[in-house]
């Protein structure tokens, strides 16, 4: 074997070994890019392509359940919920006589690396209007989001949809987050 033959024969193996040795450093660097705590301002959109048929639960009161498709962008420049897609449950209760809305749900967002962050949100009883306000909290995550917690104020505005039957919403989440060493979970204690 000549020196060139030996180099050619072992080069792919050496490249693989170098890649394996560099991978943990790259993973650590990405995890360190996410600050352990901070404030955020996230803009989101929500789309439900078919409005649910509500269930009557009393005089002038209805309930429904939906799964909404979400997108999120972190306007404060952080990595939390930046360019992420998600799905959220929604369980609105509407009282047409009192002209009020109450809504509760959960969300699961995923980033390009496949890491998830889980959210619980609530809109207390409030007047029906173009703009609604609620609160939310991070209740866990996976990968770089493991151990996340935090709270937020949520403000949403229903849009006029160009698609018949579709529900479209744009909103903002403002709050803070931090990480603990807790194991990620969507379950509440």
Secondary structure by P-SEA (a helix, b strand, c coil): ccaaaaaaaaaaaaaaaaaaaaaaaaaaaaaacccccccccccbbbbbcccccccccccccccccbbbbbcccccccccccccccbbbbbbbbbbcccbbbbbbbbbbbbccccbbbbbbbbbccccccccccccccccccccccccccbbbbbbbbbcccccccbbbbbbbbbbcccccccccccccc
